[in-house]
Structures are given as C-alpha cells and as structure tokens.
Amino acid sequence: MHAAMQHVDRGGHLVIIHQHTQPALGDGFRADDLHLLGCYPVGTMHLSLYRRGDRLTVHDLLFEARATIRRLTANQLHDRMQSADPPLVLDTRTHTDRGRFGVIPGSVHVPRTVVEWHLDPANGYLHPEMRSFDQALVLVCNGGYSSSLAAANLVRIGFTDVADLIGGHTAWCTTGLPVVRADHSHLDTPAFDEMSVKYER
C-alpha cells in the first residue's frame, strides 16, 4: 500500500485485491489518507476501492522536487566527474554514515541540515567551494531521496544546474565505483577518522 500510494495523485483512486482475512490497508496511514469506497468479493479474493485524501504527503513533495531537477545514475555521475568541467558533488550524509561507508572521491561534505545555509551567498556561511549560481552541482545522500528535496531547494533559491544521484551513495557502491576514507578533520570528533573501515575498491 505504501509503495502504491507513491503513484496516486491526491483525490485519485486505488484498487487493492486482497484475501478476505487480510486487511487491505496496512499500518501507518492516517484516517484521512485513504477513504474506503467499497469492498467487493472477486472469487476467493476481495477487491477494495479507495480514494486518496487531499493531504500533501512526503511522496508528493518528492515528486514535485524531482520535476525541477535532473537525476544521474552512478555511472553518469562518474563519467561527468572525469570530464574537463566536473560538477561539485555535495555529500549530504551524516559524518557517521560517511565514516562507515566511505565517500565518493572528490566530493565535498555539506550535511543536509546546512545545505541551504552553506550554498546561498545571502547567508554568512557560504561554502568555500561555491563559485556561482550556474555552477554544476550534484547532491548525494544515502538512498537518493533527501538529496532530491535538497536539490529542489537549491533550484528554488536560484541555482540553475542541479542534479542528484539516483539511489544515492548506496547505488554508487553497488555499481562498484571507488570510495575513499572520509575526512572529518573539520569536525570536533577525531575518533571518526580512526574508525577501522576497509576499502576494497
């Protein structure tokens, strides 16, 4: 149900075929998210018809965000990083995840909590790697979801060439592309640099 809800517009309808003893609606839905319009027997199964409510969900936010940005596969990002004019790759993951799973070589750490603050020149904390609103940016998170939302925010504040990595850092690793040890020298947590992380790529 949660997977199906990602593809249903507000006010749209959803048809679920399920066993009579199995509830069609899983846990975690608010009462106004889905309205049961009817349940009908179909052979040994049941067909339940729902109308989706009007509440804006996280799936709607994600769909709207991705309509404003480009998305790159891991191989596409790798190729662009080898080009004469590579994008600035912003790793938005926590320092914990970066320490555990390594980082994309050449990427810059800008935690999700401060992406907008470090990239908007109107703020006093502009990241030193930022050059212009036309600079090519690619955002990376763990799975390619929060990076889409962050990338869309950068488009809203004026950046013109923003993308994110489909599948995030996980996709980069499963594709077999190289990772390196994270540099946490700028953090007040030196123990993270001393973590035993094995890199085979």
C-alpha positions, -999 to 999 in steps of 0.1 A, spaced: 0 0 0 28 24 8 45 17 -25 13 21 -44 5 54 -26 36 69 -42 19 68 -76 -16 80 -68 -25 117 -71 -44 135 -44 -81 126 -50 -71 96 -71 -83 61 -67 -66 29 -57 -78 -6 -62 -64 -34 -40 -71 -71 -44 -65 -90 -12 -75 -120 8 -107 -116 28 -88 -122 61 -61 -98 52 -68 -61 57 -61 -41 26 -49 -11 45 -16 -15 63 -4 2 94 8 38 94 -19 55 74 -39 85 88 -76 81 87 -79 108 60 -52 95 38 -74 68 22 -111 66 22 -127 32 16 -154 35 -11 -163 -2 -12 -152 -38 -8 -164 -64 -33 -159 -102 -35 -140 -114 -66 -138 -152 -65 -119 -162 -34 -104 -127 -31 -118 -93 -23 -114 -60 -42 -112 -28 -21 -116 6 -37 -100 36 -20 -100 73 -28 -68 91 -17 -73 121 5 -61 156 -2 -32 157 24 2 166 9 24 136 16 62 131 15 57 113 -18 41 145 -33 70 165 -20 94 141 -37 75 141 -70 74 179 -71 111 182 -62 122 157 -89 102 177 -115 126 206 -110 160 188 -111 179 163 -132 189 129 -119 221 110 -127 229 73 -124 261 64 -107 279 57 -140 267 90 -154 280 109 -124 313 90 -125 317 100 -162 309 136 -155 335 137 -127 361 126 -152 352 154 -176 371 186 -182 344 205 -162 332 182 -134 303 191 -112 307 199 -75 295 167 -57 279 175 -24 277 146 1 248 154 24 251 123 46 260 124 83 296 121 93 287 87 109 275 72 76 305 88 58 328 71 83 310 38 79 307 36 42 333 59 28 328 88 3 329 95 -34 364 107 -43 364 145 -48 330 150 -31 325 178 -5 307 172 28 278 196 33 254 179 58 217 180 48 209 202 78 230 231 64 228 227 26 208 258 20 228 278 46 262 269 31 252 275 -6 232 307 -5 255 337 -7 229 358 11 239 338 42 271 344 61 283 308 59 289 303 22 309 272 15 344 280 0 338 257 -30 308 277 -42 316 299 -72 283 309 -89 246 301 -93 255 285 -126 279 260 -110 271 224 -117 260 207 -85 252 170 -78 238 161 -44 243 127 -28 226 111 2 223 75 13 194 64 -10 186 93 -33 155 107 -15 166 135 8 191 146 -19 162 152 -43 145 175 -17 177 194 -10 185 198 -47 150 212 -54 155 238 -26 187 249 -43 168 254 -76 143 275 -57 170 298 -44 185 304 -78 209 276 -88 205 266 -125 224 233 -129 214 210 -100 211 172 -101 211 144 -76 223 108 -76 197 81 -83 200 56 -55 224 77 -36 257 65 -22 243 30 -19 239 29 -57 274 43 -62 288 14 -41 267 -14 -56 278 -2 -91 313 -10 -80 326 26 -82 355 37 -60 351 51 -24 377 66 -2 380 72 35 361 102 48 380 133 60 365 145 93 393 168 102 369 197 103 348 181 129 352 180 167 350 142 165 386 130 157 376 94 167 357 91 134 390 93 115 403 65 135 375 41 127 386 9 110 370 9 76 381 -15 49 380 -2 13 384 -28 -13 378 -6 -43 
